Amino acid sequence: MSQSSPFFDPPLPFPIKVVPSATGPVQIYEIPDDQKGAILELLYIFRPVPSLDDVMEDIHTEKRFRVREFLVAREGEMNVLASPYYLEAGGTVIDWVPVRRARKKWGAKSNFRGIRPVR
């Protein structure tokens, strides 16, 4: 008899396809568009949960995407919410930055003026 653990996720009720990635084969769920909102609510680890229409940036690739383009990978016994660039660079939900914040922090019109000397 096996014991369940809070560190393992039950599989999602969607078909899985195995696809190549930069690090080897990965299992990706095929989630219908009409189920994406519910899956985002279930797997997004921060609050507030973004809208499916929000734009994020994957910090590993520095590429933007709409949240609705997310992937869910089955890694071991876990469901991993990931950017659409997960297969090329491994960007999971902790690597997403809202574009408005990325633009403010890193954009060309930054308010950063450099370091002032200490007197």
Backbone as XML, in Angstrom:
<?xml version="1.0"?>
<chain id="A" units="angstrom">
  <residue number="1" name="MET">
    <atom name="N" x="0.845" y="-1.172" z="0.000"/>
    <atom name="CA" x="0.000" y="0.000" z="0.000"/>
    <atom name="C" x="0.888" y="1.232" z="0.000"/>
  </residue>
  <residue number="2" name="SER">
    <atom name="N" x="0.567" y="2.191" z="-0.866"/>
    <atom name="CA" x="1.376" y="3.405" z="-0.929"/>
    <atom name="C" x="0.713" y="4.523" z="-0.151"/>
  </residue>
  <residue number="3" name="GLN">
    <atom name="N" x="1.534" y="5.388" z="0.392"/>
    <atom name="CA" x="1.042" y="6.552" z="1.109"/>
    <atom name="C" x="1.123" y="7.756" z="0.200"/>
  </residue>
  <residue number="4" name="SER">
    <atom name="N" x="0.118" y="8.620" z="0.261"/>
    <atom name="CA" x="0.207" y="9.837" z="-0.538"/>
    <atom name="C" x="0.995" y="10.882" z="0.241"/>
  </residue>
  <residue number="5" name="SER">
    <atom name="N" x="1.608" y="11.772" z="-0.483"/>
    <atom name="CA" x="2.430" y="12.800" z="0.133"/>
    <atom name="C" x="1.943" y="14.161" z="-0.327"/>
  </residue>
  <residue number="6" name="PRO">
    <atom name="N" x="2.009" y="15.175" z="0.550"/>
    <atom name="CA" x="1.590" y="16.509" z="0.123"/>
    <atom name="C" x="2.532" y="17.120" z="-0.914"/>
  </residue>
  <residue number="7" name="PHE">
    <atom name="N" x="3.686" y="16.490" z="-1.150"/>
    <atom name="CA" x="4.649" y="17.004" z="-2.111"/>
    <atom name="C" x="4.423" y="16.451" z="-3.520"/>
  </residue>
  <residue number="8" name="PHE">
    <atom name="N" x="3.467" y="15.564" z="-3.672"/>
    <atom name="CA" x="3.185" y="14.980" z="-4.973"/>
    <atom name="C" x="1.799" y="15.399" z="-5.417"/>
  </residue>
  <residue number="9" name="ASP">
    <atom name="N" x="1.683" y="15.719" z="-6.703"/>
    <atom name="CA" x="0.411" y="16.145" z="-7.268"/>
    <atom name="C" x="-0.244" y="14.977" z="-7.984"/>
  </residue>
  <residue number="10" name="PRO">
    <atom name="N" x="-1.543" y="14.823" z="-7.825"/>
    <atom name="CA" x="-2.216" y="13.817" z="-8.648"/>
    <atom name="C" x="-2.171" y="14.276" z="-10.108"/>
  </residue>
  <residue number="11" name="PRO">
    <atom name="N" x="-2.115" y="13.353" z="-11.040"/>
    <atom name="CA" x="-2.117" y="13.746" z="-12.461"/>
    <atom name="C" x="-3.393" y="14.515" z="-12.810"/>
  </residue>
  <residue number="12" name="LEU">
    <atom name="N" x="-3.282" y="15.440" z="-13.720"/>
    <atom name="CA" x="-4.447" y="16.176" z="-14.204"/>
    <atom name="C" x="-5.221" y="15.283" z="-15.178"/>
  </residue>
  <residue number="13" name="PRO">
    <atom name="N" x="-6.518" y="15.531" z="-15.332"/>
    <atom name="CA" x="-7.347" y="14.664" z="-16.190"/>
    <atom name="C" x="-7.287" y="15.018" z="-17.679"/>
  </residue>
  <residue number="14" name="PHE">
    <atom name="N" x="-6.094" y="15.203" z="-18.203"/>
    <atom name="CA" x="-5.916" y="15.561" z="-19.606"/>
    <atom name="C" x="-4.906" y="14.630" z="-20.248"/>
  </residue>
  <residue number="15" name="PRO">
    <atom name="N" x="-4.982" y="14.457" z="-21.559"/>
    <atom name="CA" x="-3.980" y="13.638" z="-22.248"/>
    <atom name="C" x="-2.595" y="14.275" z="-22.119"/>
  </residue>
  <residue number="16" name="ILE">
    <atom name="N" x="-1.596" y="13.430" z="-22.177"/>
    <atom name="CA" x="-0.206" y="13.878" z="-22.101"/>
    <atom name="C" x="0.493" y="13.480" z="-23.393"/>
  </residue>
  <residue number="17" name="LYS">
    <atom name="N" x="1.328" y="14.413" z="-23.896"/>
    <atom name="CA" x="2.175" y="14.077" z="-25.034"/>
    <atom name="C" x="3.625" y="14.262" z="-24.596"/>
  </residue>
  <residue number="18" name="VAL">
    <atom name="N" x="4.496" y="13.462" z="-25.140"/>
    <atom name="CA" x="5.925" y="13.583" z="-24.849"/>
    <atom name="C" x="6.551" y="14.383" z="-25.982"/>
  </residue>
  <residue number="19" name="VAL">
    <atom name="N" x="7.240" y="15.460" z="-25.615"/>
    <atom name="CA" x="7.855" y="16.339" z="-26.604"/>
    <atom name="C" x="9.330" y="16.541" z="-26.281"/>
  </residue>
  <residue number="20" name="PRO">
    <atom name="N" x="10.135" y="16.815" z="-27.304"/>
    <atom name="CA" x="11.551" y="17.069" z="-27.042"/>
    <atom name="C" x="11.742" y="18.447" z="-26.411"/>
  </residue>
  <residue number="21" name="SER">
    <atom name="N" x="12.777" y="18.573" z="-25.598"/>
    <atom name="CA" x="13.136" y="19.862" z="-25.011"/>
    <atom name="C" x="14.653" y="19.980" z="-24.994"/>
  </residue>
  <residue number="22" name="ALA">
    <atom name="N" x="15.141" y="21.122" z="-24.558"/>
    <atom name="CA" x="16.584" y="21.346" z="-24.486"/>
    <atom name="C" x="17.261" y="20.371" z="-23.525"/>
  </residue>
  <residue number="23" name="THR">
    <atom name="N" x="16.501" y="19.838" z="-22.570"/>
    <atom name="CA" x="17.082" y="18.928" z="-21.572"/>
    <atom name="C" x="16.637" y="17.482" z="-21.739"/>
  </residue>
  <residue number="24" name="GLY">
    <atom name="N" x="15.917" y="17.181" z="-22.807"/>
    <atom name="CA" x="15.434" y="15.821" z="-23.035"/>
    <atom name="C" x="13.921" y="15.784" z="-23.115"/>
  </residue>
  <residue number="25" name="PRO">
    <atom name="N" x="13.353" y="14.586" z="-23.287"/>
    <atom name="CA" x="11.896" y="14.458" z="-23.431"/>
    <atom name="C" x="11.143" y="14.954" z="-22.196"/>
  </residue>
  <residue number="26" name="VAL">
    <atom name="N" x="10.025" y="15.642" z="-22.443"/>
    <atom name="CA" x="9.192" y="16.196" z="-21.378"/>
    <atom name="C" x="7.741" y="15.815" z="-21.651"/>
  </residue>
  <residue number="27" name="GLN">
    <atom name="N" x="7.011" y="15.504" z="-20.591"/>
    <atom name="CA" x="5.579" y="15.219" z="-20.699"/>
    <atom name="C" x="4.811" y="16.530" z="-20.545"/>
  </residue>
  <residue number="28" name="ILE">
    <atom name="N" x="3.997" y="16.871" z="-21.544"/>
    <atom name="CA" x="3.201" y="18.098" z="-21.541"/>
    <atom name="C" x="1.725" y="17.728" z="-21.642"/>
  </residue>
  <residue number="29" name="TYR">
    <atom name="N" x="0.924" y="18.303" z="-20.744"/>
    <atom name="CA" x="-0.524" y="18.092" z="-20.809"/>
    <atom name="C" x="-1.114" y="18.846" z="-21.996"/>
  </residue>
  <residue number="30" name="GLU">
    <atom name="N" x="-2.115" y="18.246" z="-22.626"/>
    <atom name="CA" x="-2.884" y="18.903" z="-23.679"/>
    <atom name="C" x="-4.165" y="19.430" z="-23.034"/>
  </residue>
  <residue number="31" name="ILE">
    <atom name="N" x="-4.133" y="20.687" z="-22.627"/>
    <atom name="CA" x="-5.239" y="21.295" z="-21.882"/>
    <atom name="C" x="-6.112" y="22.093" z="-22.844"/>
  </residue>
  <residue number="32" name="PRO">
    <atom name="N" x="-7.416" y="21.775" z="-22.908"/>
    <atom name="CA" x="-8.317" y="22.538" z="-23.784"/>
    <atom name="C" x="-8.391" y="24.006" z="-23.335"/>
  </residue>
  <residue number="33" name="ASP">
    <atom name="N" x="-8.560" y="24.898" z="-24.291"/>
    <atom name="CA" x="-8.627" y="26.333" z="-23.986"/>
    <atom name="C" x="-9.690" y="26.658" z="-22.939"/>
  </residue>
  <residue number="34" name="ASP">
    <atom name="N" x="-10.836" y="25.974" z="-22.990"/>
    <atom name="CA" x="-11.911" y="26.288" z="-22.044"/>
    <atom name="C" x="-11.624" y="25.793" z="-20.628"/>
  </residue>
  <residue number="35" name="GLN">
    <atom name="N" x="-10.531" y="25.083" z="-20.416"/>
    <atom name="CA" x="-10.132" y="24.607" z="-19.089"/>
    <atom name="C" x="-8.924" y="25.373" z="-18.529"/>
  </residue>
  <residue number="36" name="LYS">
    <atom name="N" x="-8.320" y="26.216" z="-19.345"/>
    <atom name="CA" x="-7.084" y="26.892" z="-18.932"/>
    <atom name="C" x="-7.269" y="27.790" z="-17.705"/>
  </residue>
  <residue number="37" name="GLY">
    <atom name="N" x="-8.388" y="28.505" z="-17.616"/>
    <atom name="CA" x="-8.634" y="29.376" z="-16.465"/>
    <atom name="C" x="-8.648" y="28.594" z="-15.161"/>
  </residue>
  <residue number="38" name="ALA">
    <atom name="N" x="-9.330" y="27.465" z="-15.145"/>
    <atom name="CA" x="-9.417" y="26.635" z="-13.936"/>
    <atom name="C" x="-8.052" y="26.059" z="-13.564"/>
  </residue>
  <residue number="39" name="ILE">
    <atom name="N" x="-7.279" y="25.648" z="-14.559"/>
    <atom name="CA" x="-5.953" y="25.087" z="-14.288"/>
    <atom name="C" x="-5.012" y="26.173" z="-13.781"/>
  </residue>
  <residue number="40" name="LEU">
    <atom name="N" x="-5.110" y="27.374" z="-14.337"/>
    <atom name="CA" x="-4.300" y="28.482" z="-13.847"/>
    <atom name="C" x="-4.620" y="28.762" z="-12.376"/>
  </residue>
  <residue number="41" name="GLU">
    <atom name="N" x="-5.889" y="28.806" z="-12.027"/>
    <atom name="CA" x="-6.305" y="29.011" z="-10.631"/>
    <atom name="C" x="-5.744" y="27.917" z="-9.717"/>
  </residue>
  <residue number="42" name="LEU">
    <atom name="N" x="-5.744" y="26.698" z="-10.203"/>
    <atom name="CA" x="-5.279" y="25.557" z="-9.414"/>
    <atom name="C" x="-3.767" y="25.573" z="-9.191"/>
  </residue>
  <residue number="43" name="LEU">
    <atom name="N" x="-3.004" y="25.916" z="-10.223"/>
    <atom name="CA" x="-1.554" y="25.746" z="-10.158"/>
    <atom name="C" x="-0.750" y="27.026" z="-9.921"/>
  </residue>
  <residue number="44" name="TYR">
    <atom name="N" x="-1.350" y="28.197" z="-10.105"/>
    <atom name="CA" x="-0.604" y="29.445" z="-9.923"/>
    <atom name="C" x="-0.304" y="29.626" z="-8.439"/>
  </residue>
  <residue number="45" name="ILE">
    <atom name="N" x="0.961" y="29.788" z="-8.093"/>
    <atom name="CA" x="1.362" y="29.760" z="-6.682"/>
    <atom name="C" x="1.368" y="31.125" z="-6.006"/>
  </residue>
  <residue number="46" name="PHE">
    <atom name="N" x="1.100" y="32.192" z="-6.759"/>
    <atom name="CA" x="1.092" y="33.538" z="-6.194"/>
    <atom name="C" x="-0.327" y="34.093" z="-6.207"/>
  </residue>
  <residue number="47" name="ARG">
    <atom name="N" x="-0.552" y="35.189" z="-5.479"/>
    <atom name="CA" x="-1.824" y="35.891" z="-5.486"/>
    <atom name="C" x="-1.549" y="37.355" z="-5.744"/>
  </residue>
  <residue number="48" name="PRO">
    <atom name="N" x="-2.310" y="38.034" z="-6.525"/>
    <atom name="CA" x="-3.482" y="37.554" z="-7.233"/>
    <atom name="C" x="-3.101" y="36.739" z="-8.475"/>
  </residue>
  <residue number="49" name="VAL">
    <atom name="N" x="-4.017" y="35.905" z="-8.894"/>
    <atom name="CA" x="-3.822" y="35.105" z="-10.108"/>
    <atom name="C" x="-4.030" y="36.042" z="-11.300"/>
  </residue>
  <residue number="50" name="PRO">
    <atom name="N" x="-3.115" y="36.028" z="-12.265"/>
    <atom name="CA" x="-3.288" y="36.915" z="-13.416"/>
    <atom name="C" x="-4.430" y="36.470" z="-14.320"/>
  </residue>
  <residue number="51" name="SER">
    <atom name="N" x="-4.865" y="37.377" z="-15.148"/>
    <atom name="CA" x="-5.857" y="37.069" z="-16.175"/>
    <atom name="C" x="-5.181" y="36.261" z="-17.278"/>
  </residue>
  <residue number="52" name="LEU">
    <atom name="N" x="-5.942" y="35.457" z="-17.976"/>
    <atom name="CA" x="-5.403" y="34.718" z="-19.120"/>
    <atom name="C" x="-4.904" y="35.672" z="-20.206"/>
  </residue>
  <residue number="53" name="ASP">
    <atom name="N" x="-5.390" y="36.907" z="-20.217"/>
    <atom name="CA" x="-4.986" y="37.885" z="-21.223"/>
    <atom name="C" x="-3.795" y="38.749" z="-20.796"/>
  </residue>
  <residue number="54" name="ASP">
    <atom name="N" x="-3.337" y="38.615" z="-19.550"/>
    <atom name="CA" x="-2.175" y="39.379" z="-19.101"/>
    <atom name="C" x="-0.944" y="38.957" z="-19.892"/>
  </residue>
  <residue number="55" name="VAL">
    <atom name="N" x="0.000" y="39.880" z="-20.013"/>
    <atom name="CA" x="1.249" y="39.605" z="-20.710"/>
    <atom name="C" x="2.362" y="39.495" z="-19.677"/>
  </residue>
  <residue number="56" name="MET">
    <atom name="N" x="3.129" y="38.421" z="-19.785"/>
    <atom name="CA" x="4.250" y="38.161" z="-18.888"/>
    <atom name="C" x="5.518" y="38.056" z="-19.709"/>
  </residue>
  <residue number="57" name="GLU">
    <atom name="N" x="6.645" y="38.093" z="-19.007"/>
    <atom name="CA" x="7.932" y="37.859" z="-19.654"/>
    <atom name="C" x="8.611" y="36.710" z="-18.942"/>
  </residue>
  <residue number="58" name="ASP">
    <atom name="N" x="9.148" y="35.792" z="-19.700"/>
    <atom name="CA" x="9.938" y="34.678" z="-19.168"/>
    <atom name="C" x="11.356" y="35.223" z="-18.996"/>
  </residue>
  <residue number="59" name="ILE">
    <atom name="N" x="11.845" y="35.281" z="-17.767"/>
    <atom name="CA" x="13.142" y="35.914" z="-17.524"/>
    <atom name="C" x="14.315" y="35.126" z="-18.109"/>
  </residue>
  <residue number="60" name="HIS">
    <atom name="N" x="14.134" y="33.840" z="-18.381"/>
    <atom name="CA" x="15.221" y="33.055" z="-18.970"/>
    <atom name="C" x="15.427" y="33.376" z="-20.445"/>
  </residue>
  <residue number="61" name="THR">
    <atom name="N" x="14.336" y="33.589" z="-21.159"/>
    <atom name="CA" x="14.430" y="33.859" z="-22.596"/>
    <atom name="C" x="14.262" y="35.333" z="-22.931"/>
  </residue>
  <residue number="62" name="GLU">
    <atom name="N" x="13.773" y="36.120" z="-21.948"/>
    <atom name="CA" x="13.443" y="37.533" z="-22.160"/>
    <atom name="C" x="12.421" y="37.693" z="-23.277"/>
  </residue>
  <residue number="63" name="LYS">
    <atom name="N" x="11.510" y="36.713" z="-23.372"/>
    <atom name="CA" x="10.441" y="36.746" z="-24.367"/>
    <atom name="C" x="9.104" y="36.922" z="-23.654"/>
  </residue>
  <residue number="64" name="ARG">
    <atom name="N" x="8.209" y="37.614" z="-24.323"/>
    <atom name="CA" x="6.877" y="37.869" z="-23.778"/>
    <atom name="C" x="5.880" y="36.829" z="-24.264"/>
  </residue>
  <residue number="65" name="PHE">
    <atom name="N" x="4.832" y="36.661" z="-23.464"/>
    <atom name="CA" x="3.756" y="35.742" z="-23.835"/>
    <atom name="C" x="2.484" y="36.130" z="-23.106"/>
  </residue>
  <residue number="66" name="ARG">
    <atom name="N" x="1.359" y="35.738" z="-23.679"/>
    <atom name="CA" x="0.076" y="35.881" z="-22.980"/>
    <atom name="C" x="-0.046" y="34.699" z="-22.027"/>
  </residue>
  <residue number="67" name="VAL">
    <atom name="N" x="-0.576" y="34.945" z="-20.848"/>
    <atom name="CA" x="-0.684" y="33.903" z="-19.835"/>
    <atom name="C" x="-1.399" y="32.675" z="-20.388"/>
  </residue>
  <residue number="68" name="ARG">
    <atom name="N" x="-2.393" y="32.874" z="-21.238"/>
    <atom name="CA" x="-3.153" y="31.736" z="-21.788"/>
    <atom name="C" x="-2.286" y="30.766" z="-22.580"/>
  </residue>
  <residue number="69" name="GLU">
    <atom name="N" x="-1.069" y="31.153" z="-22.925"/>
    <atom name="CA" x="-0.152" y="30.297" z="-23.677"/>
    <atom name="C" x="0.654" y="29.358" z="-22.778"/>
  </residue>
  <residue number="70" name="PHE">
    <atom name="N" x="0.386" y="29.373" z="-21.472"/>
    <atom name="CA" x="1.163" y="28.553" z="-20.550"/>
    <atom name="C" x="1.123" y="27.069" z="-20.903"/>
  </residue>
  <residue number="71" name="LEU">
    <atom name="N" x="2.107" y="26.357" z="-20.416"/>
    <atom name="CA" x="2.177" y="24.897" z="-20.521"/>
    <atom name="C" x="2.103" y="24.321" z="-19.121"/>
  </residue>
  <residue number="72" name="VAL">
    <atom name="N" x="1.672" y="23.086" z="-19.032"/>
    <atom name="CA" x="1.791" y="22.341" z="-17.780"/>
    <atom name="C" x="2.528" y="21.057" z="-18.100"/>
  </residue>
  <residue number="73" name="ALA">
    <atom name="N" x="3.662" y="20.887" z="-17.443"/>
    <atom name="CA" x="4.478" y="19.690" z="-17.626"/>
    <atom name="C" x="4.265" y="18.753" z="-16.451"/>
  </residue>
  <residue number="74" name="ARG">
    <atom name="N" x="4.397" y="17.482" z="-16.725"/>
    <atom name="CA" x="4.371" y="16.469" z="-15.667"/>
    <atom name="C" x="5.826" y="16.073" z="-15.450"/>
  </residue>
  <residue number="75" name="GLU">
    <atom name="N" x="6.394" y="16.555" z="-14.351"/>
    <atom name="CA" x="7.788" y="16.278" z="-14.014"/>
    <atom name="C" x="7.805" y="15.402" z="-12.774"/>
  </residue>
  <residue number="76" name="GLY">
    <atom name="N" x="8.197" y="14.153" z="-12.949"/>
    <atom name="CA" x="8.157" y="13.216" z="-11.820"/>
    <atom name="C" x="6.730" y="13.059" z="-11.352"/>
  </residue>
  <residue number="77" name="GLU">
    <atom name="N" x="6.472" y="13.434" z="-10.120"/>
    <atom name="CA" x="5.126" y="13.340" z="-9.545"/>
    <atom name="C" x="4.507" y="14.715" z="-9.344"/>
  </residue>
  <residue number="78" name="MET">
    <atom name="N" x="4.984" y="15.705" z="-10.094"/>
    <atom name="CA" x="4.483" y="17.067" z="-9.921"/>
    <atom name="C" x="3.951" y="17.631" z="-11.239"/>
  </residue>
  <residue number="79" name="ASN">
    <atom name="N" x="2.950" y="18.517" z="-11.118"/>
    <atom name="CA" x="2.446" y="19.289" z="-12.249"/>
    <atom name="C" x="3.142" y="20.641" z="-12.194"/>
  </residue>
  <residue number="80" name="VAL">
    <atom name="N" x="3.835" y="20.992" z="-13.252"/>
    <atom name="CA" x="4.650" y="22.209" z="-13.268"/>
    <atom name="C" x="4.045" y="23.222" z="-14.230"/>
  </residue>
  <residue number="81" name="LEU">
    <atom name="N" x="3.609" y="24.361" z="-13.692"/>
    <atom name="CA" x="3.092" y="25.449" z="-14.513"/>
    <atom name="C" x="4.290" y="26.174" z="-15.112"/>
  </residue>
  <residue number="82" name="ALA">
    <atom name="N" x="4.285" y="26.319" z="-16.442"/>
    <atom name="CA" x="5.466" y="26.840" z="-17.121"/>
    <atom name="C" x="5.087" y="27.787" z="-18.253"/>
  </residue>
  <residue number="83" name="SER">
    <atom name="N" x="6.076" y="28.569" z="-18.657"/>
    <atom name="CA" x="5.870" y="29.474" z="-19.789"/>
    <atom name="C" x="5.881" y="28.661" z="-21.084"/>
  </residue>
  <residue number="84" name="PRO">
    <atom name="N" x="5.421" y="29.258" z="-22.190"/>
    <atom name="CA" x="5.476" y="28.533" z="-23.461"/>
    <atom name="C" x="6.909" y="28.288" z="-23.934"/>
  </residue>
  <residue number="85" name="TYR">
    <atom name="N" x="7.881" y="28.902" z="-23.278"/>
    <atom name="CA" x="9.290" y="28.727" z="-23.634"/>
    <atom name="C" x="9.996" y="27.706" z="-22.735"/>
  </residue>
  <residue number="86" name="TYR">
    <atom name="N" x="9.227" y="26.993" z="-21.961"/>
    <atom name="CA" x="9.751" y="25.981" z="-21.038"/>
    <atom name="C" x="10.619" y="24.942" z="-21.756"/>
  </residue>
  <residue number="87" name="LEU">
    <atom name="N" x="10.214" y="24.559" z="-22.932"/>
    <atom name="CA" x="10.945" y="23.513" z="-23.654"/>
    <atom name="C" x="12.317" y="23.975" z="-24.124"/>
  </residue>
  <residue number="88" name="GLU">
    <atom name="N" x="12.485" y="25.285" z="-24.316"/>
    <atom name="CA" x="13.796" y="25.774" z="-24.762"/>
    <atom name="C" x="14.664" y="26.260" z="-23.602"/>
  </residue>
  <residue number="89" name="ALA">
    <atom name="N" x="14.038" y="26.743" z="-22.507"/>
    <atom name="CA" x="14.854" y="27.350" z="-21.446"/>
    <atom name="C" x="14.449" y="26.968" z="-20.026"/>
  </residue>
  <residue number="90" name="GLY">
    <atom name="N" x="13.350" y="26.233" z="-19.860"/>
    <atom name="CA" x="12.972" y="25.764" z="-18.526"/>
    <atom name="C" x="12.269" y="26.762" z="-17.637"/>
  </residue>
  <residue number="91" name="GLY">
    <atom name="N" x="11.682" y="27.824" z="-18.201"/>
    <atom name="CA" x="11.026" y="28.846" z="-17.390"/>
    <atom name="C" x="9.715" y="28.385" z="-16.785"/>
  </residue>
  <residue number="92" name="THR">
    <atom name="N" x="9.689" y="28.231" z="-15.448"/>
    <atom name="CA" x="8.460" y="27.875" z="-14.747"/>
    <atom name="C" x="7.791" y="29.142" z="-14.231"/>
  </residue>
  <residue number="93" name="VAL">
    <atom name="N" x="6.686" y="28.989" z="-13.540"/>
    <atom name="CA" x="5.895" y="30.129" z="-13.075"/>
    <atom name="C" x="6.723" y="31.085" z="-12.209"/>
  </residue>
  <residue number="94" name="ILE">
    <atom name="N" x="7.712" y="30.612" z="-11.503"/>
    <atom name="CA" x="8.516" y="31.536" z="-10.682"/>
    <atom name="C" x="9.420" y="32.425" z="-11.534"/>
  </residue>
  <residue number="95" name="ASP">
    <atom name="N" x="9.499" y="32.130" z="-12.819"/>
    <atom name="CA" x="10.325" y="32.914" z="-13.734"/>
    <atom name="C" x="9.507" y="33.872" z="-14.595"/>
  </residue>
  <residue number="96" name="TRP">
    <atom name="N" x="8.235" y="34.070" z="-14.240"/>
    <atom name="CA" x="7.375" y="34.985" z="-14.981"/>
    <atom name="C" x="7.397" y="36.360" z="-14.312"/>
  </residue>
  <residue number="97" name="VAL">
    <atom name="N" x="7.520" y="37.404" z="-15.113"/>
    <atom name="CA" x="7.458" y="38.774" z="-14.613"/>
    <atom name="C" x="6.397" y="39.505" z="-15.428"/>
  </residue>
  <residue number="98" name="PRO">
    <atom name="N" x="5.460" y="40.188" z="-14.759"/>
    <atom name="CA" x="4.492" y="40.972" z="-15.530"/>
    <atom name="C" x="5.222" y="41.990" z="-16.395"/>
  </residue>
  <residue number="99" name="VAL">
    <atom name="N" x="4.810" y="42.156" z="-17.634"/>
    <atom name="CA" x="5.513" y="43.043" z="-18.562"/>
    <atom name="C" x="5.567" y="44.470" z="-18.048"/>
  </residue>
  <residue number="100" name="ARG">
    <atom name="N" x="4.508" y="44.967" z="-17.438"/>
    <atom name="CA" x="4.536" y="46.355" z="-16.957"/>
    <atom name="C" x="5.623" y="46.529" z="-15.904"/>
  </residue>
  <residue number="101" name="ARG">
    <atom name="N" x="5.859" y="45.502" z="-15.071"/>
    <atom name="CA" x="6.906" y="45.573" z="-14.060"/>
    <atom name="C" x="8.288" y="45.429" z="-14.702"/>
  </residue>
  <residue number="102" name="ALA">
    <atom name="N" x="8.393" y="44.540" z="-15.688"/>
    <atom name="CA" x="9.670" y="44.346" z="-16.373"/>
    <atom name="C" x="10.056" y="45.628" z="-17.105"/>
  </residue>
  <residue number="103" name="ARG">
    <atom name="N" x="9.090" y="46.273" z="-17.744"/>
    <atom name="CA" x="9.352" y="47.510" z="-18.472"/>
    <atom name="C" x="9.806" y="48.607" z="-17.507"/>
  </residue>
  <residue number="104" name="LYS">
    <atom name="N" x="9.119" y="48.699" z="-16.357"/>
    <atom name="CA" x="9.452" y="49.726" z="-15.383"/>
    <atom name="C" x="10.858" y="49.508" z="-14.819"/>
  </residue>
  <residue number="105" name="LYS">
    <atom name="N" x="11.190" y="48.263" z="-14.528"/>
    <atom name="CA" x="12.477" y="47.967" z="-13.906"/>
    <atom name="C" x="13.629" y="47.973" z="-14.907"/>
  </residue>
  <residue number="106" name="TRP">
    <atom name="N" x="13.406" y="47.412" z="-16.096"/>
    <atom name="CA" x="14.505" y="47.197" z="-17.038"/>
    <atom name="C" x="14.405" y="48.010" z="-18.311"/>
  </residue>
  <residue number="107" name="GLY">
    <atom name="N" x="13.311" y="48.725" z="-18.501"/>
    <atom name="CA" x="13.075" y="49.412" z="-19.770"/>
    <atom name="C" x="14.037" y="50.551" z="-20.044"/>
  </residue>
  <residue number="108" name="ALA">
    <atom name="N" x="14.005" y="51.014" z="-21.283"/>
    <atom name="CA" x="14.895" y="52.078" z="-21.729"/>
    <atom name="C" x="14.620" y="53.383" z="-20.995"/>
  </residue>
  <residue number="109" name="LYS">
    <atom name="N" x="13.398" y="53.580" z="-20.563"/>
    <atom name="CA" x="13.061" y="54.818" z="-19.861"/>
    <atom name="C" x="13.157" y="54.630" z="-18.353"/>
  </residue>
  <residue number="110" name="SER">
    <atom name="N" x="14.153" y="53.938" z="-17.917"/>
    <atom name="CA" x="14.354" y="53.667" z="-16.503"/>
    <atom name="C" x="14.658" y="54.945" z="-15.743"/>
  </residue>
  <residue number="111" name="ASN">
    <atom name="N" x="14.246" y="54.987" z="-14.483"/>
    <atom name="CA" x="14.561" y="56.117" z="-13.619"/>
    <atom name="C" x="15.902" y="55.932" z="-12.919"/>
  </residue>
  <residue number="112" name="PHE">
    <atom name="N" x="16.574" y="54.841" z="-13.185"/>
    <atom name="CA" x="17.860" y="54.571" z="-12.556"/>
    <atom name="C" x="18.875" y="55.603" z="-13.022"/>
  </residue>
  <residue number="113" name="ARG">
    <atom name="N" x="19.504" y="56.283" z="-12.092"/>
    <atom name="CA" x="20.461" y="57.336" z="-12.423"/>
    <atom name="C" x="21.896" y="56.946" z="-12.072"/>
  </residue>
  <residue number="114" name="GLY">
    <atom name="N" x="22.095" y="55.744" z="-11.651"/>
    <atom name="CA" x="23.434" y="55.320" z="-11.276"/>
    <atom name="C" x="23.653" y="55.435" z="-9.770"/>
  </residue>
  <residue number="115" name="ILE">
    <atom name="N" x="24.833" y="55.123" z="-9.351"/>
    <atom name="CA" x="25.166" y="55.131" z="-7.933"/>
    <atom name="C" x="25.829" y="56.464" z="-7.593"/>
  </residue>
  <residue number="116" name="ARG">
    <atom name="N" x="25.300" y="57.109" z="-6.552"/>
    <atom name="CA" x="25.904" y="58.363" z="-6.101"/>
    <atom name="C" x="27.054" y="58.060" z="-5.150"/>
  </residue>
  <residue number="117" name="PRO">
    <atom name="N" x="28.130" y="58.809" z="-5.231"/>
    <atom name="CA" x="29.245" y="58.570" z="-4.315"/>
    <atom name="C" x="28.852" y="58.909" z="-2.888"/>
  </residue>
  <residue number="118" name="VAL">
    <atom name="N" x="29.387" y="58.171" z="-1.959"/>
    <atom name="CA" x="29.130" y="58.422" z="-0.529"/>
    <atom name="C" x="30.104" y="59.502" z="-0.076"/>
  </residue>
  <residue number="119" name="ARG">
    <atom name="N" x="29.599" y="60.508" z="0.655"/>
    <atom name="CA" x="30.481" y="61.588" z="1.138"/>
    <atom name="C" x="30.689" y="61.490" z="2.611"/>
  </residue>
</chain>
